[in-house]
Amino acid sequence: MTTTTYPQFDGNTEALEVAKAFADSVRGKNILVTGVNRGGIGFTTAEAFASQSPANVIIAGRNLSKLNESIDALRAKYPDVTYRRLILDLSSQKAVRAAASELLSWTEVPTLDIIVNSAGIMCTPERTLTEDGIEIQFATNHIGHFLFTSLIMSKLIKSSEINPSKGATRVVNVSSASPTWTKMRWSDTNFDKKNKDIPEDERPVYQKSYLPLEGYNQSKTANLLFTIALTNKLYKQHGILSIAIHPGIIASELGRSFDADTRGAVQGFLDSGRAFKSAEVGAATSLVAALDPKLGPGEERNGKENYGAFMTDCQISDGALPSSVSSAEAERLWKLSEKLVNEQFAW
């Protein structure tokens, strides 16, 4: 039965506390975190891992100066760890393939034990298509991570082959609360159509054809479905486990593109008595998902599939919609993603 080791960990636990609790699962490991800059949870995630003597911490992001700034800060605090930077622009499939090729060429890092896909963008004010013709939030938050993770899978498989503990090699996907209320817009992932022209069960409650937050919600629901597909394809044969997490509402650079309506919605959230989490607390659930040995593949519970695939506040959550934890929906997303990157993956 999938569960957690420390039921006392909660929405106030910090990432460093989690790292210390699972120090043996970090020591000597090769760990990659995407979306690392000093202003977000990618940095505090990498920092917590670095505190427990991993062999290599690879930080990936699209801005070289921010990566260098992050490595300087990490090295100042934990100088005995080897740090590597990787330029990764998730919005461009060409750039993702280049980054994956570079990482695969690093013979001195033959395995990857843990990947935390933490990078993301949120609420771009206008509907924007990438150079690959994909809505930019879906492209960056899901398709980029799908492609990157799939292309570097050989290093994860090598890790799992030498790791005696099944499920210790992991892919953590940082999602949000979106899977608890959002369904995939299967008929129109690019938001080309008006809402009245898509199937009724896909229609949001608003009438605008594109609302930035809904584009974000779809991409974050995709993160959970991608997680489920990875475990279904990799756990039985290779012992690789994937878990998605909601980090909480974090005061970070993620909201830099908010328009006035979205800022108003956030203020309403705060006025209701809820509060932002710190980046240190926001990273904690990623650490539990990456390290807790009692976590395992999803199970059927309370009429829903894949209990254990989604976590929040350092514990397993059953709050996602049935469609967001459906293995059939996960496979549907996998096939769509392969079509969008023009490549099929099997291991």
N, C-alpha and C positions, 0 to 999 in steps of 0.2 A: 504494500500500500504506500503510495506516495504521500509524504508528509514533510514537515520541517523538524530540524533538531532542536531549535530554540523557540518555543511558543511565546516566550517573553519578549522576543524581538517584535517591534511594532512600528507605528508611524513616527516615533520619536527617536528611533535607533539611528546612530550614525554609521557610515560606511567603515570607518576605522575600527569600530568595535566589532563589526562583522568579520573584517579581515583578520583581526587578532584571534577571534574564536575559531576560524578555519585556517590558521597559519600553515598547517601542514599541507593544505590543498593548494597553497600559493607558492611555497618555497621551491625554487628551481624550475618553475614553469615558464613557458613562453606565452605571453598574453598580449592581445591586440585590442585596442579600444578606438572606435571611430568617433569623430566629432569632438576632438579635444581642443579646448581653449580655456583660458583662465576664468572665463565668465560662466561656465556651465558645468553640468554634472558629468560630462565626459572627463573633465580634469579631476574632479574629486573621486571618480571611479578609478582612474589610473593611479592617483595618489594613494588610495587605500590599498590597491594591489602592491604598489611599490614599497609600502611599509613593511611587507612580510617577505622580502628577499626573493622575488622571482628572478629567473635567469635573464629574461628580456621583457621589457615593456615597450611595445610598438604603439605609437600614437599616430593616428591618421586624421587628416583634415585637409581642407582646400587652401588654407592660408599659411604659407611658410613662416612668416614672422610670428604668427600666433603659436605655431608648433614649436618654434625655437624658444619663444617665451615660456611655454609650458615645460619644455625639457629643462631649461635653466632653473625653473622653480622646483621641479621634481628632483633634479640632481643636487640642488642646494640642501634639500631636506633628506634625501636618501641617496647618497653618492655612490654606494656600492652596487647599484643596479645598472645594467646596460640598457640604455634608451635608444630607440630608433624612431626616426620620423618617416612618414610616408605621405606624399601628396596624393589626396584622394578627393576628386570632385564627383560626388555621387549623382549629380544631375546630368552627366555626360557619359554615355556608355563607352565612348572611345577613351575617355579619361579613366574610367573604372577598369577597363581592360589593360591600360598602361600600368596602372597601380598594381593590379594583380600580377602582371608579368614581372614587375620589379620585385615584388615580395617573393614570388616563386623562385627568383634567381638568387636569393640570399641563401647560399648553401650553409652558411654558419648558423642559420635558424631553420633546421630541417623539419621541425614540427611546430604546430600551433595547438596549445592545450585549451585555450579559452579565447573566444571572440565576444566582445560586447559591442553590438551595433547600436551606438548611442547617438550618432549624428542625425540631424533632422532640421527641417525648416517648417515654419508655421505661418499660416494666414497671409500668404502673399496677396497684396491688395487687389490685383487684377488677375483674371484667368490668363495663365501663361503656358505656352507649350515649349518644351525643350527642343534642342536641335534634332532629337529623335522622334519628335512629334507626340510627346506624352505630357499630360498635365504635370506641372513642375513639382507639386507636392507628392503626387503618386510616384513620379520618376525618382525623386531624391530620397524620400523616406522609405519606399518599398523597392522599386525596381533596381535602384543602385545597389542596395544591400543584398538583394536577391542575386544579382549578377556577381558582385564581388565575392560573396561567401561561396557561391557555387564554383567560381573559377579557382579559388584557393583551397578547395575542399581536400586536395591531396595531402596537404600539410596537417589537416585535422585528422584524416584517416591514419596517417603515420603515427600521430600521437595516440590514437585509440588502440593501435596495434601493439604498442609497447606499454600501455597503461593497464594494469591488472584489474582496475575497478571499472566495471561497465557503467557508462554514464558520466564518468569524470571529465571526459572531453566534451566541451559544451559551446553552444552558440546562444547568447542572450540577446534578445531583440527588445529594445526599449520602445514600448508602445505608449499608451496613455489610457485614460478612462473611456476613450471613444468606443471600444468594443462592447461596452455596456449599454450603448444606445444606438449605434450606427450599423446599418446594413450596407453591404457592398452595392455599388451602382453598376451592376454587371452589364447592363445594356448600354451604358454611356459613361465609361470611366473617365473620359476626357471632358465631360460636361459640355458636350456640343449641343444637346437638346434642351428644350424647355422642360421643366419638371412635369407639366401636364402631359407630355408626350412620351414619358417613360412608364414602364409597368407600375401599377398602383403600389405593389409591395416594396418598390424601391424609392418611392417619392418621399422626400423630406416634408416637413410641415410648412416650410416657407415657399414662396412662389418664384423667387428669383432663380434664374437658370444657373448661376454660380455664386455661391457664398463661400468666401475664403475658408471659413471654419469647417464647412462641410467637405471641402477638398482635403483638409488636414485630417478630419475624422475618418474618411475613407482610407487614407494612407496608413493610419494607425491601426485600423481594423485589419488591414492587410498584413501588418506586422505580426499579429497574433495568428492569422491563418497561415502565413509563411512558417511560423514557428511549428505549428502542428504538422505541416507537410514535411518539414525537415526531420522531425522525430519519426514520423511514419516511414520515411524513406531510409533513415540512417541508423536508428537505434537497434533494431533487431539484428541487422547484419554487421554493423560497425561499432555499436555501443556509443554512438554520439547522440547526446540529448540536447534539445533546444527548449528554451523557456522564454516567454514574453512577460514583460513587467510594466506596470504603471508606476512611475516614480513619485507621483503626487504633483501638485501644482508648485512649480519652482520659479522663483524670481531669477531669471537668467536672460541671456541674449536671444532666446528663442522667440520672444515676443517683439522683436525689434521692428517687424513689419505690420504690426496691428494697425487696423484702421480705427476710426472713431467708434464705430459700432462694436467692434470686438473689445476695444478698451473699456467701453461702457459695460459690456457683459462681464468682463473681469472685475470691474469695480463692484458690480452687483454681487458677484461671488464673494468678494471681501466684505461687503456690507452685510451679508447674510451671517457673518460671524466666523466664517472659515478663514484660514490663514495660509500664506505661502509656506512651503518648506524651505529650509536651507539647502544648498547644494550638497552639503555633507550628509544630510538626512535623505535627500533625494536619490543619492547614489547607493544607499544601503540595500535596497531591494535587488538591485543588479548584482551586488556582491553575494547575497544569499542565493540567488538564482544560479550564479556561476559556481558556487563552492559547496553548498550544503549536500552532503552525500546521501541524505535520506530522500531527496527529490528523485522522481523517476518519471517514466512516460505517463501520459494522461490516461485516466480511467473514466468509465461511465459512472455517473453519480447523479441522483435526483433527476433522472430523465435526460441529462445532458452529457455530451461526449467530452472527453479530454480534460477532465478535472485534474489540475496540476500543471496545465500548460500556461496558466495566467496567474500572476502574483501581484499583490500590492501590499504596502505597509509590512513588508518582510514575511508575509504569509501567503499561502495559496488562496486565491479568490475564486468564488463561483458566480461572480457578478456579471460575467459576459453573456450577451445574448446567445441563445442556442445556435443561431446562424454564424456567430463569430467563433464558435468552437467546434464547428462541424467538419469532420474529416472530408466529406464530399465537397464542401465549399473550399476547403484547403487545397484539395486536388484541382478544383476548377481554377483557383488562383494560380497554382503552379503552372498549369497548361497555358493560361493567359500570359503569364510572365515569360515563359519560354518563347511564346509567339512574339512578344514585344522585344525580346533581345535576340530573336532569330537564332536560338541555339537550344538544344535539348541536353539535359543533364541526367546521368544515371551513374550510380556507383555500386 
